[in-house]
Amino acid sequence: MQKRRAFEPGDTVKTFTGQVGMVVAPEVFSEIRGRLKEGRRPGRYFAPGCCLHPDYVVQVPVLFEEGTYDVMRAMNLRKTSGISPEMRTRIQQIVEGPGATTP
């Protein structure tokens, strides 16, 4: 039986403050935690140890366009489809890392 999730990896989201980001997969999240900075936005989880295994129902890992990440509370996010392809490409390049080349 598959778990229900409020957000799926690859969904584009917008915070209640208007910042746009993309939900990342668990394996991508564990990788970017080591090399990117946490953004510390309003609406994020901040208790020590709470966000090691996000559930995508209440705790949603999001990578933002400026290259920071946060585990956001789902109630502070809204799915959006109105982002430009350039922004989506930029976020994808951040996920791939500095050594990735574009074809």
C-alpha positions in Angstrom: 0.0 0.0 0.0 1.4 3.4 -1.0 1.5 6.2 1.5 -0.5 9.3 0.7 1.5 12.5 0.6 0.4 16.1 0.5 3.4 16.9 -1.7 5.4 14.8 -4.1 9.1 15.3 -5.1 9.2 17.6 -8.1 6.2 19.7 -7.1 6.7 23.4 -7.3 5.5 25.3 -4.3 5.2 28.8 -3.0 5.5 29.8 0.7 3.0 32.2 2.3 5.7 34.9 2.0 5.8 34.4 -1.8 9.1 32.5 -2.2 9.1 29.8 -4.8 10.8 26.4 -4.5 10.7 22.7 -5.5 9.9 19.7 -3.3 12.9 17.4 -3.3 13.1 13.6 -3.0 14.4 12.0 0.2 17.7 10.9 -1.4 18.3 14.4 -2.9 17.4 16.0 0.4 20.0 13.9 2.3 22.6 14.9 -0.3 21.9 18.7 -0.4 21.8 18.9 3.4 25.6 18.4 3.3 26.5 21.0 0.8 23.8 23.7 0.9 22.8 26.2 3.6 19.5 26.1 5.5 17.4 29.2 4.7 15.6 29.5 8.1 12.4 30.9 6.6 9.3 31.7 8.4 7.1 28.6 8.5 9.9 26.0 8.8 10.5 23.3 11.3 13.1 24.3 13.8 13.1 21.8 16.7 16.5 20.0 16.9 16.3 16.5 15.4 12.8 16.9 14.0 13.6 16.9 10.3 15.9 14.1 9.6 13.2 12.0 8.0 10.5 14.3 6.4 7.1 12.6 5.8 5.9 14.9 3.0 2.5 15.2 4.7 3.5 17.7 7.5 7.2 18.1 7.0 8.1 18.9 3.4 11.8 19.4 2.2 11.9 22.3 -0.2 14.9 23.7 -2.3 14.5 27.4 -3.1 15.8 29.3 -6.1 18.6 31.1 -4.3 20.2 27.7 -3.4 19.0 27.2 0.2 16.7 24.6 1.6 14.2 24.3 4.5 11.9 21.6 5.8 8.7 23.5 5.7 5.4 23.0 7.5 2.9 21.8 4.9 0.3 24.3 6.1 2.7 27.1 5.0 3.0 25.9 1.4 0.8 26.0 -1.7 1.3 24.1 -4.9 1.9 26.4 -7.8 2.3 25.8 -11.5 3.0 29.5 -12.4 6.8 29.4 -12.3 9.0 30.1 -15.3 10.9 27.2 -17.0 14.1 29.2 -16.4 13.5 29.1 -12.6 12.7 25.3 -12.7 16.0 24.8 -14.7 17.9 26.8 -12.2 16.6 24.8 -9.2 17.4 21.6 -11.1 21.0 22.8 -11.7 21.3 23.5 -7.9 20.2 19.9 -7.2 22.7 18.5 -9.7 25.6 20.3 -8.1 28.5 22.6 -9.2 30.2 19.9 -11.2 27.2 19.1 -13.4 27.2 20.1 -17.0 24.2 21.0 -19.1 23.9 19.2 -22.5 
